[in-house]
């Protein structure tokens, strides 16, 4: 059995403020972790004055204290860093090369169930746990070397998933464009070879006058 590891042996709290005005603002979502605020909200939520916002860098762990028990946590993977609401605590890893391992660990049922067990509050979406108690939680985790190995594998898989997502998005755009050009923007002369325009009533029989037997297709 591996020795238990306390959260404070993995990360420490940091509180760096006054990011540059051009700094990208990130939010913490339950479904995706840390994402640019612009991807979640259609209008700007952050104030123009960002002086009180917390600065974050690549690898930092950020969480929503009221929804940590429901996976509102993630690691910043932006090379340029960014900033987050002053309401979000920021934790910095004590070791490098384990960022993705920590991302998936903090979003795992193992961790979030432990937070759920110590969180208090009468309102469901406002249940919190003190940071001191969070940092004192203990878990059975792989060795640092194994964490780094897992981190490398997770990084490769994440890049592959992102590439597939981008390819699917491109294919969807191409398919929509092709459908539009064939069925919405075309004229008789520009239809594909062998195709012709017909009224829908001539192409199919709607509500055939006679009753069809099971398996029979209307002529």
GIVEN-V406849 format. One record per backbone hydrogen bond with DSSP energy under -0.5 kcal/mol. CO is the residue of the C=O (numbers start at 0). NH is the residue of the N-H. If there is no record, write none. Layout:
co=<CO:CO>
nh=<NH:NH>
//
This chain:
co=<2:4:5:6:6:9:11:13:14:15:19:23:24:26:26:28:32:32:34:35:36:36:47:49:49:50:53:55:56:59:59:60:61:62:62:63:63:65:66:66:67:70:71:73:74:75:76:77:81:82:83:84:86:88:89:90:91:97:98:99:100:101:102:104:104:107:108:109:110:111:112:113:114:114:119:121:122:123:127:129:129:130:131:132:133:134:136:138:138:142:143:144:145:146:147:148:149:150:151:152:153:154:155:156:157:158:159:160:161:162:163:164:165:166:167:168:169:170:171:172:173:174:175:176:177:178:179:179:186:186:187:191:198:198:199:199:203:212>
nh=<140:138:8:9:10:93:91:89:16:54:22:82:36:28:34:32:28:34:26:38:39:40:49:18:52:17:83:81:59:61:75:90:73:64:88:66:67:126:69:71:70:72:63:61:76:58:78:80:55:25:53:87:88:62:13:60:11:101:102:103:104:105:106:107:110:111:112:113:114:115:116:117:117:118:127:123:125:126:119:132:133:134:135:136:136:7:6:4:140:146:147:148:149:150:151:152:153:154:155:156:157:158:159:160:161:162:163:164:165:166:167:168:169:170:171:172:173:174:175:176:177:178:179:180:181:182:183:184:189:190:190:194:201:202:202:203:205:215>
//
